[in-house]
Amino acid sequence: MDQSGSMKRRMTTPPPSERSTLRRLPQRASYEEAVVHSILDEGIVAHVGVAVDGQPYVLPMVYGRVERDLYLHGASVSRLARQLALGVPVCVTVTLLDGLVLARSAFHHSVNYRSVVVLGTAVLVTDEAEKTRALEAITDHLLHGRWAEVRPPNAQEMKATSVLRLPLVETSAKVRTGPPRDDTEDLALDCWAGVLPLQLVARPPENAPELREGIPPPAYLPKTRAGQ
Amino acid sequence: MDQSGSMKRRMTTPPPSERSTLRRLPQRASYEEAVVHSILDEGIVAHVGVAVDGQPYVLPMVYGRVERDLYLHGASVSRLARQLALGVPVCVTVTLLDGLVLARSAFHHSVNYRSVVVLGTAVLVTDEAEKTRALEAITDHLLHGRWAEVRPPNAQEMKATSVLRLPLVETSAKVRTGPPRDDTEDLALDCWAGVLPLQLVARPPENAPELREGIPPPAYLPKTRAGQ
C-alpha cells in the first residue's frame, strides 16, 4: 500500500481513543473535528457494521448529523435497527472517493479518498422532539432544504421508524490526496503516471411519473455538474 | 424506509445461506450470481468489516475479483491484514449509489442503489502464482489494462503485501431503482417529487509532476464523462 502523497493533519479535538488511533500510515490520519464533520456532511451513504456472535455485518445506510451526534434510522422491525437498539458496539464508516492513483509500479497504486470511522454504541432515540429533529437532519442530509417542503412523518410513520443516535466521540479521519509517489528508480520507466480524478455528480432530475403538472424541480436541487 | 420502486430479481445460484437471506424488503434482494458479480466489478472501494472482541471495525479497501473469489490486499504489517489472516469472519460490502429518491413525504425518501454483501472467512494467500494473479486482478480492477503496463511487484514488495481470498459463496445483492412511490393521498401535494440521478464520473487525468515528457495518458483510461 502506498504511503506517500498524503495530507497530514493531526489535531486532537477530541483526543483519539487508543482503539481509534490509526497505526498504519498515521500521516494520513486526522482527528480534527472540522475535517471529520466535513467528510460526514459530504457523504451520502454510510457503511454501518455490527457484530452478531462474532460475525460482522456491514450495511449501507443514509444518515444525518446534528452537531456532535450522528443519526441513523431504519424500519423499526428491521434486524439491524433492532440489533443497534440493543446498545451493541457499532462502527460507522463514510468514504469519499476522489480519484485513482496510477503509479508506474503496481505496488504504489492507490486511491485518493477521505474517510471517517466512528466507533461507539448507538442509542435508541425515544424523545419525540429529538426523533423529529433527527429525521429532519437525515432528510436534509440527502438534500438540503427538502424537509421544509415535504409532508412530515405522521404518527404511524414515526412509530414504524427507529432512530438511533451515535455520539461523534471516538472518531478518526483518513485522507489521501495528491499524485503517485513512485520509487526513484521507476521514474525513468516508459509508463504514464498520474491521477484520474473521480467525482460524484448529479444528473438532470427525473420527475416522478405521477407528478402533477406545473410543478418544476425545486431550486435547492444541486446544479447538474455535467460539463464542468 | 421506502419499500417500493424496486427491481425484483431473485434466483438461487448459489442458494443463499440462512444468514445471508434478506428479511427486510426481500423484493430488493438478488441472489443471481451475474448481478452480484456486475456490482462487484463496477465498484471501486469495498467496506470490509471484522469484529475484535465484539467491536466491529469497517474500513474501506480496494479489491479484485477472479471468477468466484474476491481478493483483498494490505500491508502485511497492518492490523486489518493480520486480523483477516487469522481466519476470522468477515463481511465485505460494496455499494453503488445511483440516485436520490425524493418523495412528497419525508417517510418515503430513499436512495437508488445496488449493493452486495459477502459473508465468509478470508484466507491468506500463500501461493506466489495465485498472489500475483490476485494483485493483477486488484490493479486491473482499479483500471482495466493497467497491470500490463506497470512494473510488477518485486520480491520485497510481494513480501510486504498480504493478499486474502474470500470465496463468493455467501453473497446477497440488494437493488433499488425507479421513482419514489408516495402514498396515494400525498399525490395531490404541491411538492415536486422524482429522482436526482447520481453518477461517479472521471475527470481529465492529471499527470504526475515528475512524468517524463512525451508520455501521453494511456488509451485505456475511461473517457471523461463530463458533458454527457
Interface residues (C-beta under 8 A of the other chain):
Chain A: M1 R19 R23 R24 I44 V45 H47 V48 G49 V50 A51 G54 Q55 P56 Y57 V58 L59 P60 V62 H73 G74 A75 V77 S78 R79 V88 P89 V90 C91 V92 T93 T95 L97 L100 L102 A103 R104 S105 A106 F107 H109 V111 Y113 S115 V117 L119 L135 E136 T139 L142 L143 R146 W147 E149 V150 R151 P152 P153 N154 E157 A160 T161 P179 P180 D182 D186 L187 A188 L189 D190 C191 W192 A193 G194 V195 L196 P197 L198 Q199 L200 V201 A202 R203 P204 P205 E206 N207 A208 P209 E210 L211 R212 I215 P216 P217 P218 L221 P222 A226 G227 Q228
Chain B: M1 R19 R23 R24 I44 V45 H47 V48 G49 V50 A51 G54 Q55 P56 Y57 V58 L59 P60 V62 H73 G74 A75 V77 S78 R79 V88 P89 V90 C91 V92 T93 T95 L97 L100 L102 A103 R104 S105 A106 F107 H109 V111 Y113 S115 V117 L119 L135 E136 T139 L142 L143 R146 W147 E149 V150 R151 P152 P153 N154 E157 T161 P179 P180 D182 D186 L187 A188 L189 D190 C191 W192 A193 G194 V195 L196 P197 L198 Q199 L200 V201 A202 R203 P204 P205 E206 N207 A208 P209 E210 L211 R212 I215 P216 P217 P218 L221 P222 A226 G227 Q228
